């Protein structure tokens, strides 16, 4: 089987996960080039993964004739520039979420992708490719739980990584765009509808510095969609127990619940503290299989010329919703998005 030759731009925590997957875990891919502004780290990872081409300048990677596709795992504010570099160089693109830090830049990304209909573009909302969520979507589509009434989403990052979280927070775009956008995408995908009304609330309960960034460390939002389905999501930055993501879909004839206990095994620990199950301690571990699966799908899309999902328009829509959530949060009022 011909392997898709992929170059990766950005090898931070998530970029390193993608690099390892492309090099070792995705049958249809081959990692052929790495670019990162930290050239020493890029060389270190390249040596570990057996990659000979290493670049400090991402434009050089995009212009490498051996590279057929580019995985973009950089800071959000550089995504659109990287997409433009790669697609103008004739490369297929996989880009991590969110698409951009403003809706205007998302629209620019749309135009770039539209200018290259011969190339595949995929956005990294990996939860769609998690096995449990894929099964849930199949059951919904079959009508197993009737019509959807409510989608409820919880996302919590562990207190163990709060130092890095606080360092990134001022340039993250805020809770809604950086963290809740995954749940926003899930709500759109599961209900196949767009928000009509929303009300976002929250505050700075533990880390007061979030107020300086017009943000909260714990936020939530209630949504009514155009098809009358309801949705609710909550995002928190300092869970004592670890990384936790839970989703519940309530239907007229049944309910689906995913990851009520955020653990990767059925192991129960019995000790002086009682009986407990240990939780994931970072998001990369929780979504490892989904990261592999989405890259497999991306390679298949390129091989078959099939348009990818999520696409660039999903990125724009989710980003717009996230910013409307932030607007509602800052104004402390219900917003009507459409009638």
N, C-alpha and C positions, 0 to 999 in steps of 0.2 A: 504494500500500500504506500502510495506517495505521501510523504509527510509535508505538512505546511511549515515552511521555514519562517520562524517568528523572531523578531527582535523586541526586546522589552525596554521601555524607558521608565526609570524609577524603580529602585530596589530597596525601599524601606521595608517596614514589617510586612505589609500586604504584597508589595512588589516582589519580595523574596519568596513568599508563598507561591505566587503565580510563576515565578521563574523556575522554582523547583518542580512545580506541576508540569509546566511545558517541557522541561528537560527530561523528566523521569516518569510521569504518571499519565500523560495524555498520549494515547497511541498514535494519533494523527498529527502530532506536532514535533518540531525539532527547534530547540533554542539555539539560534545562530549568532546573536549579537546582544550586547547589554550596553545601556547608556545610563549614566547617573552623574550628577554634578560632583558627587563624592567619588572621584575616580579611583581612589585607593580601595574603597569598598566595592566598586564595580569590578576591579581586577581580582579582588579576593573571591567574590562570588563566581566570576568567570572561571577562575582556576578550580574552584570546588565543583562546578557543573560541566567542566570540559568545553567551555566556549572560548573561541580564539579572538573574536572581534569585540573590542571594548572601546567605547567612545565617551568622551566627556560632553561633547556637543550632540544633542539629539538630532540635529539636521544631518550630521554625518551618518548616523545610524539609518535614518530614513532614506538617504541616498545610496546606501549600500546595495548593490545589485543582487546580493545573495539573500537579502531580506524580502520576503513576500508579504508579510503582515506585521503589524506593530501592535503590541500591547502597551497601553498608556496607563501607568500607575503612579502619577505624579500628584502634586498639590492641585486642588480643584481649580485655582485661578490660572493654571497653565493648560488645562485640558483642551480648550478650543484651539490654542496656538499649536499644540502638539497634533491635534486632529488635522489641522490645515497642513502642517508640514508633511505628515505621513500620506494623506490622501493626494496632495499635489505631487507627491513622489510616486504615486501609483500603487500605494500599499493598502491592503485591507486593514481595518482598524477594530480592535477591541479596546474599549475605554472604561475605566472604572467610574462608578458613580461618585458624586452627582455629576451631571453633564457639565455644568458651569456654575459660577457663583452669582450670576444674574440671569434674568429671563432674556435680556437683550443679547447676551453672549450665547445663550441657548439657541436663539433664532439665527445667529450667525453660524452656529454649528449645523443647523438644519440646511442652510444654503450651501455650506461646504459639502455635506453629504449628498445633497440633491445634484450638485455639479459633477458627481462621480457615480452615476448609476451602475457602472460596471464593477464597482467595489462594494464589499460587504462591510457594514458598520454594525457593531453590537455594543450595547451598554451593559455594564456589570451589575445589574440587580440580581444577585446570585440566589436570593431566596426562592425565586421562581424555579430554580433547578435543584433545590433540596428535595430529597426523595419524599419526605412527609408532605410537603406542600404540593408536590406534583400529584400525589395520590388524592389529596384533598380537592384539588382542582378537577380531577377526573370525576370524583364523586359528585361535585357540584354540577358539572356539565351533564352528568347522567340523570340528574334530578333526584339523587338519593336522599337529599335532605329537604326537598321541596324548593320553595323560593327563599332566597336569603332575606333574613330580617335584620341581622346585625353582624358586623365584623368587629371583633375586639382584639387589639394588639398591645402587648407590653414589650418594651425593649429596655434592658438595664445593662449598663456597663459596670464592671467590678471596681470597687474602691482600690483594688491592688494596682490599677493602671492610672490612677487619678493624676499623678505627677505629669505624665505625658499628655493626658487629656487637657489639663489646665494650660500647659505650654502651647498647645495647638488652638485652644478655644478662641483667642482673639481674632484669628484668621480663618476659622472654620466655617463662618457664615451663620453659626448658631445651631441650637439643638434641632430645629425643624428641618433645616437644609442639610445638616451633616449627619444626623442620626435618624430622625423620624422619617426621612425621605424613603427609607426602606419600607416602613409601614404604609406610607402614602401609596407607594407603588403596589404593595400587596393589596390594599383596599381597592384600587382601581382595577387591578388584574382579577381579583376574586369576584367583585361585583359587576364588572364590565360596565361601570358607570363613572361619571365625574361628579365631584361635589357641587351641590347647589347652595348650601348654607354651611357655615362652620363657625365655631366659637372655641378659641384656644385660650387656655389659662395656664398658670404656673407661677414659679417664683424661685428665689435663691434661698433654699432651705438650709443648706450645709456650707456652700461655698459662695460667700457674699460677693466675691469679685465678679461673678457673672453679670451682676447689675451694671457694672462699668462697661460691659459689652452689649448692653440692651438684650440680655439673654437670661435664661434661667437654668438652674442645674436639674430641675425636675419640671417637666411641662406635659400638658395633655391637650386633647382636642376632641370635641364632639362634632360629628359631620352628618348632614343629611344629603344623600346623593340625588341626582336627577331622577333615578328610577325609584325613589322613596326608601331605598335601603338605608339603614343607619350604620354608622361606624364610630368607633372610639379608639384613640391610641394614646399611650402614655410612654414617655421616655425619661429615664433617670440615669444619672452619671455616677452613682456611688453605692452600688449594691454590695452589702457585706458578704453575701454568699457566693458571688461570682458573676459570670456573664449569663444573662437570662433573657430569652426571647420566647414569648408565648403568644399564640394566636388562637382565637376561638371564632368559629363561624356558626351562628345560630340560624337555623332554617325553620320553615313552617312544618317540616316533617322530621326534623332531626338536628343534631348538633355535632360539629367536628371540633376537636380540640388538639392542638399540636404543642408538644413540649410543656405540659403542665408542670413537670419536674425537669429542670434543665440539666440532665445528666447524660453521659455517653455510654452508660452501662446499667445493668440491673443490680450492680453491687450495692449491698446495704452494709454499712459499718455499724457494728454494735460495740459501744464503749461506755465509759462513765458518763458520757454526754447523752446517752440514749441511743436510739436507732436513727441513722441518717443516711442520705445518699449524697455523694459529693457532686458538686456542680462544675461545669466548664469554667475555667479561669480566664479565658480570652476568646474573642470572637473568631479568630482564625481557626482554632480547634473545632468550635461548633460548626462552622460552615465549610470545613475542609473538603468534604465530598462534593458540596455544591460548587465550590470553586473549580474543582476538577471537571465536573459535569458541564458547567457553562463553557469551559474552554473546549471540551470535546464537541459540543454543539456548534461553537464558533468555527472550528475546523471543518466540520461537516457542512456548514452553511457555505463556506468558501469553496469546498470541493464540489458541491452540487449547484452553486449559484443561487441558493435559496435565501431570500431576505431573512435577516436575523431579528429575534425578539429577546429582550426589549430593544426598541429602536430609538433613533434620535428624537422622535416626537414624544415617546414616553418620557424621555429625559426632560424635555421642555415642559410638558404638562405637570409632571411631579414637582419640578422646581418651582413653577408658578404657584401650585397649591401650597408648597412649603412656605413661600414668601407671604402668601395670604394668611397662612396660619400665624406667622410671625407678626404680621400687621394686626391681626385680631388680638394676639397676646399683648402687644404694646398698647393698643387702644382699649383693651379690656371690653370688647364689644362683639356682638354677633355680626358677621359679614355675610352678605348675600352675593354669591358669585354669578348666579344665573337664575333666570325665571323660567 
